[in-house]
């Protein structure tokens, strides 16, 4: 699996990278939405973990941009953020996200959401 993590929290990226590279996955990184857009366009990841609150371009803007492109129809997008479950639940689907997970999170929960999203998007 090719996973793109877009988050302005370097420590969050590091934790995700360590977990998923140990499992044999390729982990790509970006520290803001604009950089995330460039990496996504160049690398075509299977799944993208998007923080919402980031400089330059926020996660919702990037999600909406990617969902408007046919070449990302099989790419899963999970919002990864600390804005709160109620706001996430209302806004994530509006921008085309497949799911969301609130920070802090358990890796087992994240892994389950990734598996579910990949199964649905790549079916």
Backbone bond lengths (Angstrom), bond angles and torsions (degrees), N, CA, C in turn:
res aa  C-N    CA-C-N  psi(-1)  N-CA   C-N-CA  omega(-1)  CA-C   N-CA-C  phi
1 X - - - 1.452 - - 1.526 108.57 -
2 X 1.315 114.76 139.56 1.458 121.41 174.98 1.521 107.53 -105.55
3 X 1.333 115.80 116.56 1.465 123.33 -173.74 1.524 109.54 -115.46
4 X 1.326 116.75 130.22 1.464 122.08 175.25 1.517 108.49 -109.50
5 X 1.332 116.44 125.43 1.466 122.41 176.22 1.524 107.52 -107.98
6 X 1.335 116.58 121.05 1.459 121.98 179.21 1.526 106.87 -116.53
7 X 1.330 116.17 106.81 1.460 121.14 -174.38 1.520 108.05 -158.45
8 X 1.332 117.34 138.46 1.462 119.39 177.64 1.526 112.21 -84.14
9 X 1.323 117.67 0.64 1.458 122.80 176.67 1.529 108.32 -95.73
10 X 1.337 115.68 102.88 1.461 121.57 -176.28 1.525 111.23 -59.75
11 X 1.325 117.32 -37.11 1.463 120.14 -179.98 1.525 111.37 -65.42
12 X 1.318 116.83 -38.15 1.465 120.92 177.63 1.525 109.84 -62.99
13 X 1.314 116.55 -44.60 1.466 120.84 177.96 1.525 110.04 -59.79
14 X 1.325 116.54 -45.37 1.469 120.99 -177.95 1.526 111.46 -59.83
15 X 1.339 116.73 -45.23 1.464 120.61 -179.75 1.533 111.40 -62.18
16 X 1.313 116.64 -44.36 1.465 120.85 179.39 1.519 110.08 -65.91
17 X 1.330 117.50 -44.52 1.470 121.53 179.04 1.523 110.76 -57.91
18 X 1.340 116.88 -47.83 1.471 120.67 -178.92 1.526 110.91 -60.12
19 X 1.308 116.88 -45.41 1.471 121.22 -177.17 1.529 111.43 -63.09
20 X 1.329 116.69 -48.42 1.460 119.81 -172.55 1.527 113.60 -82.95
21 X 1.327 119.08 -28.97 1.467 118.99 175.63 1.520 110.55 -69.53
22 X 1.325 117.43 -33.61 1.474 120.68 175.86 1.524 111.38 -62.79
23 X 1.325 116.32 -26.16 1.463 121.36 179.06 1.531 111.75 -89.00
24 X 1.330 116.41 2.36 1.456 121.15 176.77 1.513 115.75 90.29
25 X 1.332 117.24 12.82 1.463 120.63 -179.66 1.529 110.48 -93.31
26 X 1.310 115.73 154.06 1.463 121.71 174.72 1.521 108.10 -88.13
27 X 1.332 116.98 125.51 1.460 121.17 -178.65 1.524 109.41 -115.09
28 X 1.325 115.53 121.44 1.460 123.11 176.26 1.517 107.85 -102.44
29 X 1.341 117.43 154.11 1.459 120.65 -174.76 1.516 111.99 -134.16
30 X 1.340 114.29 148.44 1.465 121.26 172.61 1.528 107.40 -150.80
31 X 1.343 116.66 145.50 1.464 119.99 -175.43 1.530 114.39 -104.13
32 X 1.324 117.15 1.44 1.470 120.44 172.51 1.526 108.55 -156.80
33 X 1.307 115.63 169.57 1.454 120.17 -175.53 1.511 114.69 -62.53
34 X 1.313 116.95 -38.67 1.470 120.05 180.00 1.522 110.79 -65.02
35 X 1.329 116.27 -44.87 1.461 120.43 177.19 1.533 109.85 -64.51
36 X 1.324 115.99 -38.62 1.459 120.64 177.36 1.521 112.00 -60.73
37 X 1.326 116.68 -39.92 1.455 121.53 177.80 1.528 110.21 -62.22
38 X 1.331 116.67 -45.30 1.468 121.11 -179.93 1.525 111.48 -62.23
39 X 1.341 116.70 -45.45 1.466 120.60 -179.73 1.530 109.83 -65.46
40 X 1.326 117.02 -43.95 1.467 120.52 -179.80 1.529 111.06 -60.16
41 X 1.319 117.50 -44.35 1.464 121.62 -179.10 1.530 111.41 -65.08
42 X 1.322 116.59 -37.92 1.464 120.75 -177.64 1.525 112.50 -78.68
43 X 1.328 117.62 -35.35 1.463 121.55 -170.06 1.531 115.46 -106.41
44 X 1.324 118.16 -18.03 1.467 122.81 -179.76 1.541 112.39 48.48
45 X 1.329 116.83 66.21 1.466 119.92 -178.31 1.536 112.05 -68.63
46 X 1.329 115.24 160.04 1.464 121.07 176.60 1.524 110.92 -76.18
47 X 1.332 114.87 -35.29 1.461 120.28 -178.38 1.514 109.88 -144.65
48 X 1.332 115.77 146.71 1.464 121.20 -179.99 1.520 108.33 -126.15
49 X 1.332 115.67 129.36 1.458 121.99 172.17 1.519 106.51 -101.35
50 X 1.327 116.67 119.81 1.463 121.73 -172.87 1.518 111.93 -118.70
51 X 1.325 116.04 122.06 1.455 120.01 168.94 1.529 106.85 -74.48
52 X 1.321 116.96 152.14 1.466 119.71 179.74 1.520 111.27 -84.99
53 X 1.321 117.17 -57.17 1.461 121.61 -174.13 1.522 110.91 -85.55
54 X 1.336 115.71 101.83 1.466 122.60 179.37 1.521 109.40 -141.17
55 X 1.326 115.88 155.76 1.468 119.02 175.71 1.526 111.42 -72.32
56 X 1.293 116.38 164.61 1.467 127.39 175.26 1.529 111.75 73.38
57 X 1.336 117.57 -63.57 1.466 122.60 177.88 1.522 106.21 -143.80
58 X 1.337 117.61 125.72 1.466 117.93 -177.97 1.534 111.06 -79.29
59 X 1.315 115.05 170.98 1.460 120.73 -176.03 1.510 114.12 -63.80
60 X 1.323 117.22 -36.95 1.462 119.61 178.67 1.525 111.08 -65.40
61 X 1.329 116.90 -40.65 1.471 120.48 178.21 1.526 110.56 -62.46
62 X 1.334 115.77 -43.28 1.463 119.67 179.84 1.529 110.27 -65.95
63 X 1.316 117.24 -42.61 1.459 121.15 178.71 1.529 110.54 -58.76
64 X 1.298 116.72 -47.12 1.470 121.63 179.87 1.530 110.91 -61.77
65 X 1.324 116.72 -42.53 1.465 121.45 178.26 1.526 110.86 -59.71
66 X 1.342 116.31 -48.08 1.464 120.44 -177.56 1.528 111.76 -66.77
67 X 1.314 117.17 -39.28 1.465 121.07 -179.09 1.533 111.64 -67.05
68 X 1.322 117.67 -22.23 1.463 121.19 178.49 1.528 111.81 -78.33
69 X 1.328 117.00 -9.51 1.462 121.92 -177.27 1.529 110.36 -103.39
70 X 1.298 116.78 127.08 1.464 121.98 -178.10 1.527 112.31 -61.21
71 X 1.331 117.81 -32.68 1.467 119.83 -177.62 1.531 113.18 -69.80
72 X 1.338 118.02 -4.95 1.469 121.18 176.82 1.530 111.91 -111.26
73 X 1.328 117.68 15.62 1.464 119.49 -177.84 1.525 112.96 -66.66
74 X 1.325 118.22 -23.92 1.463 120.98 178.98 1.531 112.49 -100.30
75 X 1.322 116.81 3.29 1.460 121.73 179.18 1.523 109.44 -88.00
76 X 1.326 116.41 127.69 1.451 120.78 176.78 1.521 110.71 -81.79
77 X 1.326 116.44 143.32 1.465 120.95 177.90 1.519 108.62 -130.59
78 X 1.325 114.83 123.15 1.459 121.75 177.68 1.524 108.19 -120.92
79 X 1.330 115.43 124.65 1.461 120.29 177.02 1.531 107.72 -78.54
80 X 1.315 115.42 133.14 1.464 123.06 -175.71 1.521 106.64 -126.02
81 X 1.337 116.79 102.02 1.449 117.18 -168.25 1.523 113.79 -156.08
82 X 1.309 115.27 165.34 1.463 121.79 -179.89 1.530 111.81 -109.52
83 X 1.332 117.74 21.75 1.468 119.08 -177.42 1.521 113.22 -78.42
84 X 1.314 117.07 -11.02 1.464 120.46 177.44 1.507 112.36 110.93
85 X 1.339 116.66 143.31 1.465 120.60 -174.94 1.519 114.77 -63.49
86 X 1.322 118.73 -36.04 1.469 119.48 -178.80 1.520 111.73 -65.38
87 X 1.319 116.62 -46.42 1.465 120.42 179.04 1.531 110.17 -66.38
88 X 1.316 117.17 -41.25 1.462 121.16 177.27 1.516 111.99 -59.31
89 X 1.311 115.69 -46.25 1.462 120.90 -177.26 1.524 111.47 -62.78
90 X 1.321 116.81 -35.58 1.466 120.67 -179.52 1.522 112.46 -78.93
91 X 1.325 117.43 -40.25 1.464 119.55 -170.53 1.523 114.73 -93.60
92 X 1.316 118.78 -34.68 1.467 120.17 -175.66 1.528 112.82 -54.19
93 X 1.344 119.54 -48.15 1.474 118.66 178.74 1.529 113.57 -64.29
94 X 1.316 117.78 -30.37 1.467 120.49 -179.86 1.520 112.09 -62.67
95 X 1.315 116.51 -30.50 1.466 120.79 -178.49 1.523 112.38 -97.13
96 X 1.328 117.37 -0.97 1.460 120.49 175.94 1.514 115.26 97.82
97 X 1.321 118.39 9.05 1.467 120.25 178.23 1.522 109.88 -70.19
98 X 1.304 116.13 145.79 1.460 121.31 178.94 1.526 111.68 -78.65
99 X 1.326 115.57 -32.30 1.459 119.91 -176.53 1.516 107.99 -163.32
100 X 1.325 115.93 178.75 1.459 121.40 176.59 1.515 108.24 -147.15
101 X 1.309 114.93 158.45 1.455 121.31 174.18 1.522 107.23 -144.42
102 X 1.315 115.24 136.93 1.459 120.41 -177.48 1.519 111.62 -89.45
103 X 1.326 115.53 139.29 1.460 121.59 172.78 1.525 108.47 -81.90
104 X 1.290 119.84 143.34 1.470 126.45 -10.20 1.527 109.84 -71.89
105 X 1.309 116.72 154.48 1.463 121.78 -176.28 1.523 110.06 -131.14
106 X 1.306 114.88 163.34 1.459 121.62 172.87 1.523 107.83 -93.84
107 X 1.315 117.04 137.06 1.468 119.53 -179.65 1.522 112.03 -61.53
108 X 1.327 117.25 -33.15 1.467 119.07 178.80 1.529 110.50 -61.89
109 X 1.334 117.09 -40.17 1.460 120.69 177.91 1.531 110.74 -66.30
110 X 1.327 116.86 -42.99 1.465 120.75 178.48 1.524 110.53 -61.53
111 X 1.326 116.79 -45.02 1.460 120.88 -179.46 1.530 111.25 -62.33
112 X 1.316 117.66 -38.69 1.468 121.31 177.26 1.528 110.70 -64.08
113 X 1.324 116.63 -43.25 1.466 120.45 -179.77 1.531 110.55 -66.18
114 X 1.327 117.25 -38.00 1.464 120.94 177.86 1.528 110.13 -64.10
115 X 1.330 117.36 -47.90 1.468 121.21 179.89 1.530 110.90 -59.11
116 X 1.326 116.86 -45.58 1.467 122.14 -179.33 1.530 110.38 -63.08
117 X 1.321 116.71 -45.51 1.461 121.40 -178.86 1.517 111.19 -64.48
118 X 1.324 117.54 -44.69 1.468 120.53 178.68 1.523 111.03 -61.57
119 X 1.323 116.73 -42.59 1.464 120.52 -179.82 1.529 110.87 -61.57
120 X 1.328 116.54 -41.72 1.463 120.63 -179.28 1.524 112.60 -71.56
121 X 1.327 117.18 -42.62 1.479 120.93 -176.29 1.521 112.58 -74.28
122 X 1.319 116.78 -32.04 1.468 118.93 -174.38 1.514 112.55 -99.86
123 X 1.336 116.63 8.64 1.479 120.47 179.09 1.516 110.93 -76.33
